[in-house]
Amino acid sequence: MNKKIACLALAFLLAGTALWAQRSRQKIIVADANSTHHLNLYVAFEKGFFSKRKLDVEIRQTSSGVAAVVGGEADIVFNCPTGVITPIARGQNITIISQVKIPCTSVLVVPVNSPIKNPQDLQNLQLAGLSTTCCAVIAIRDTLKGEYNTVFELVSLAPGAALAALEAGSVRGAILEEPFVAEALLLKDSAGRSKYKTIFDGHSDANGDGRTDPNLAGLNPPCRTINANTNFIKTRLKDAKAFIAAIDEANKLILKNPTAPDIVAIARKYVNVSEQAIINSNPKLGFTTRLDTQGLKGYAQALVNQGTIDRNPGDALFAPEFKRITW
């Protein structure tokens, strides 16, 4: 009888210990839209980098992550910075705390036999792209207008739909990000030849003059940022810093070997693209927590210039609590 009582007591003790451990972990809700650009989030989660810092991270899939953070339903969101700059400029409860990656990997994809040879050839053409506030669309549009006096017509489509429109021939090109660029370059025609190529991306020669064309999106433009609810930063700064430390640990692991089988497997678990596309695109994803403040403020000015926001917040884009940490 005593032995049974002792076993029962031990069971209660273990259950209580587990419950205490669970309650002692600090919950952080991340609103996420699946992307290999958020691979460091998934690696940090799957490799236990959050849990070892006593963070209970919940990744919730949603296409309205910025709104969820602004409204307080989520604490953190990984997002294109232009989608966050607008609510910051309007005084809403969100701030930028860290970079996710540099550079932006979005490039212009066209058919292999495309007649487009020079940037001016894009005049008045229909090109698919995410939106007028997409970082890559802004960068390419402003370069074409400012340096080549060239304007194209944007057909706003999500990456998968943009690639489908390119396949259907309803657009002349598509501004795609990785891994959708890699997916496009893997497509073959009936003779087994590549159907698409990238142009004006800083490493290709569109007109055959033997010179590499400059990247229309610029030199190493910043990409995704990690953004947080301002009240979360004020009340739980220690947890926010621990979160970024976990992301930094994941960055180091990914950059050590971005095509390692375990890293590729984690990417495939979260993102519905082919394994080969992940292998081809992962080495291009330059994960870092260090903010490119000048580049991000440049995006803000572009949004001012196009009338999306009234003012450039400047350094007010970034959480002051993370100064000398991520910026």
ABEGO torsion letter per residue (X at the ends): XAAAAAAAAAAAAAAAAAAAAAAABBBBBBBBBBBAAAAAAAAAAAAGAAAAAGBBBBBBBBAAAAAAAAAGABABBBBBAAAAAAAAAAGBBBBBABBABOBBABBBBBBAABABABAAAABGBBBBBABAABAAAAAAAAAAAAAAGBBBBBBBBBAAAAAAAAAAGABABBBBBOAAAAAAAABBBAAGBBABBBBGAGABBAAGAGBBBBBAAEBGBBBBBBBBBAAAAAAAAAAAAAAAAAAAAAAAAAAABAABAAAAAAAAAABBBBAAAAAAAAAABBBBABBBAAAAAAAAAAAAAAGABABBAEAAABBAAABGAAX
